[in-house]
Amino acid sequence: MVAPRSERALRLVHEGDAMAGSPYPKASLLLRVGARLVDVAVAWGLWVVCGAAGSVVALLFLLLADGMLQGQSVGKRIFGVKVMHLPTRSAARHRDSTLRNAPLALIVLLGMMPQPLGLVAGAAGLVVIGGLEAWRVLKDPLGWRLGDMWAQTQVVDGKVVAGATVAARTPVAHERAPGRLMSAAKVRRGRSLKKAKREKPCASR
């Protein structure tokens, strides 16, 4: 027996389905690669310019980059992609950026070990960790890598989220109701009239 057309059009979403966790489509891999190359180039430039503290500055940049410009690093701003925090549908912050970039920062930490061990450890980390992250980006329906799973983030096309309404991450202070505003205005007006009446007899004298 063939199911009705309306029933065939329905798509069952299982509890473990990754697509159920995000309303955003997968971002272009070319844009993501280009953005990452720019960020790595900036980190390398900081490492060169900052001298002895260069490796630490470069590490901090890689960790915090995605939270610097409203969910965009320098590279992501150039290539028009953005990191979104999925539970709140808001731009990623520094905490989210640190979590999602922790696996990549680990490669830098391995490279900071005393030489020549640092060179070998950094290269091995790049192959193992970098390869695993790249494989996940290619295979996952939403382009999630391990860092995105930890931070609950997703890299999306900046045009997709432009102008979208997002949930507030912090509690918003309660505003006064219109009735209370009107009452406050009447009270201030009454006080002004009383003050004018008191001052008027003094002026006539």
C-alpha positions as CSV (number, residue, x, y, z in Angstrom):
1,M,0.0,0.0,0.0
2,V,1.4,3.4,-1.0
3,A,1.3,6.1,1.6
4,P,-0.6,9.3,0.8
5,R,1.5,12.1,-0.7
6,S,1.1,14.3,2.3
7,E,2.5,11.6,4.6
8,R,5.4,10.9,2.2
9,A,6.4,14.6,2.3
10,L,6.9,14.5,6.1
11,R,10.4,14.0,7.3
12,L,10.9,12.2,10.7
13,V,13.6,13.9,12.8
14,H,15.2,11.4,15.3
15,E,16.6,12.5,18.6
16,G,20.2,12.0,17.5
17,D,19.7,13.8,14.2
18,A,22.3,16.6,13.9
19,M,20.0,18.7,11.6
20,A,17.5,19.1,14.5
21,G,20.0,21.1,16.5
22,S,20.4,24.1,14.1
23,P,18.3,26.2,11.8
24,Y,21.3,27.3,9.7
25,P,22.6,25.6,6.6
26,K,26.2,24.4,6.2
27,A,28.6,27.2,5.3
28,S,30.8,27.0,2.3
29,L,34.0,25.1,3.0
30,L,36.0,27.3,0.7
31,L,35.0,30.4,2.7
32,R,35.9,28.6,6.0
33,V,39.3,27.5,4.7
34,G,40.1,31.0,3.4
35,A,39.1,32.5,6.8
36,R,41.2,30.1,8.7
37,L,44.2,30.8,6.5
38,V,43.9,34.5,7.1
39,D,43.6,33.9,10.9
40,V,46.7,31.7,10.9
41,A,48.6,34.3,8.9
42,V,47.6,37.0,11.5
43,A,48.7,34.7,14.3
44,W,52.0,34.1,12.6
45,G,52.5,37.8,12.2
46,L,51.8,38.4,15.9
47,W,54.3,35.7,16.7
48,V,57.0,37.4,14.6
49,V,56.3,40.9,15.8
50,C,55.9,40.2,19.6
51,G,59.3,38.6,20.0
52,A,59.7,36.4,23.1
53,A,56.0,36.6,23.9
54,G,54.9,36.0,20.3
55,S,53.9,32.4,20.8
56,V,51.7,33.3,23.8
57,V,50.1,36.2,21.9
58,A,49.5,34.0,18.9
59,L,47.9,31.3,21.0
60,L,45.6,33.8,22.7
61,F,44.6,35.3,19.3
62,L,43.7,31.8,18.0
63,L,41.6,31.1,21.1
64,L,39.7,34.3,21.2
65,A,39.6,35.3,17.5
66,D,36.0,34.2,16.8
67,G,34.6,36.3,19.6
68,M,36.3,39.6,18.7
69,L,34.0,41.0,16.1
70,Q,30.5,39.8,17.0
71,G,31.2,36.1,16.2
72,Q,33.8,36.9,13.5
73,S,37.5,36.7,13.5
74,V,39.6,38.9,11.1
75,G,39.5,36.1,8.5
76,K,35.8,35.4,9.0
77,R,34.9,39.1,8.6
78,I,36.9,39.2,5.3
79,F,35.2,36.0,3.9
80,G,31.7,36.8,5.3
81,V,31.2,33.8,7.6
82,K,30.2,34.0,11.2
83,V,30.2,31.7,14.3
84,M,26.8,31.4,16.0
85,H,26.0,30.1,19.5
86,L,23.1,27.7,18.7
87,P,21.2,27.6,22.0
88,T,20.8,31.3,22.0
89,R,20.9,32.0,18.2
90,S,23.4,34.8,19.0
91,A,26.9,35.6,17.9
92,A,29.7,33.6,19.5
93,R,31.5,35.3,22.5
94,H,35.0,34.9,23.8
95,R,34.0,31.9,25.9
96,D,32.5,30.1,22.9
97,S,35.5,31.0,20.8
98,T,37.9,29.5,23.4
99,L,36.0,26.3,23.6
100,R,35.6,25.8,19.8
101,N,39.3,26.7,19.1
102,A,40.8,24.6,21.9
103,P,41.7,21.6,19.7
104,L,43.5,23.9,17.3
105,A,45.3,25.8,20.1
106,L,46.5,22.4,21.4
107,I,48.5,22.1,18.2
108,V,50.2,25.4,19.0
109,L,50.9,24.3,22.6
110,L,52.6,21.1,21.4
111,G,54.7,23.2,19.1
112,M,55.8,25.4,22.1
113,M,57.6,22.4,23.7
114,P,61.4,22.6,23.9
115,Q,63.0,22.0,20.5
116,P,63.5,19.6,18.7
117,L,60.6,17.9,20.6
118,G,58.3,20.8,19.9
119,L,58.7,20.5,16.2
120,V,57.9,16.8,16.2
121,A,55.0,17.2,18.6
122,G,53.5,20.1,16.7
123,A,53.7,18.3,13.4
124,A,52.1,15.2,14.9
125,G,49.4,17.3,16.4
126,L,48.7,19.0,13.2
127,V,48.3,15.7,11.4
128,V,46.2,13.9,14.0
129,I,44.1,16.8,15.4
130,G,44.0,18.8,12.2
131,G,43.1,15.8,10.2
132,L,40.3,14.7,12.6
133,E,38.8,18.2,12.6
134,A,39.0,18.5,8.8
135,W,37.3,15.1,8.4
136,R,34.5,16.1,10.7
137,V,33.9,19.4,8.8
138,L,33.7,17.5,5.5
139,K,31.5,14.7,6.8
140,D,29.2,16.4,9.2
141,P,25.9,17.7,7.7
142,L,26.3,21.1,9.5
143,G,30.1,21.3,9.3
144,W,30.5,20.8,13.0
145,R,33.9,19.8,14.3
146,L,34.9,18.7,17.8
147,G,35.3,22.3,19.0
148,D,31.8,23.2,17.7
149,M,30.3,20.3,19.6
150,W,32.0,21.5,22.9
151,A,31.0,25.1,22.4
152,Q,27.6,24.4,20.7
153,T,28.5,26.6,17.8
154,Q,28.2,26.5,14.1
155,V,30.0,28.5,11.3
156,V,27.3,30.0,9.0
157,D,27.2,32.3,6.1
158,G,27.0,35.9,7.4
159,K,24.2,36.7,5.0
160,V,22.0,34.0,6.4
161,V,21.9,35.5,9.9
162,A,21.9,39.2,8.8
163,G,18.9,40.9,10.3
164,A,17.7,37.7,12.1
165,T,16.1,38.0,15.6
166,V,18.2,36.3,18.2
167,A,17.6,35.4,21.8
168,A,19.2,37.6,24.4
169,R,22.1,35.9,26.2
170,T,21.9,38.1,29.3
171,P,18.8,39.0,31.4
172,V,17.2,42.2,30.2
173,A,16.3,44.8,32.8
174,H,12.5,45.2,33.2
175,E,11.2,48.3,31.6
176,R,8.5,50.5,33.2
177,A,5.0,49.8,32.0
178,P,3.3,52.7,29.9
179,G,0.8,53.3,32.7
180,R,3.6,53.8,35.2
181,L,5.3,56.2,32.9
182,M,2.1,58.3,32.5
183,S,1.6,58.3,36.3
184,A,5.2,59.4,36.8
185,A,4.7,62.2,34.3
186,K,1.5,63.4,36.0
187,V,3.3,63.5,39.4
188,R,6.1,65.6,38.0
189,R,3.6,67.9,36.3
190,G,1.7,68.3,39.6
191,R,4.8,69.2,41.4
192,S,5.8,71.8,38.8
193,L,2.4,73.5,39.1
194,K,2.5,73.6,42.9
195,K,6.0,75.1,42.7
196,A,4.8,77.7,40.2
197,K,1.9,78.7,42.4
198,R,4.2,79.2,45.4
199,E,6.6,81.3,43.4
200,K,3.9,83.5,41.7
201,P,2.8,85.5,44.9
202,C,6.4,86.2,45.7
203,A,6.9,87.6,42.2
204,S,3.8,89.9,42.5
205,R,5.1,91.4,45.7
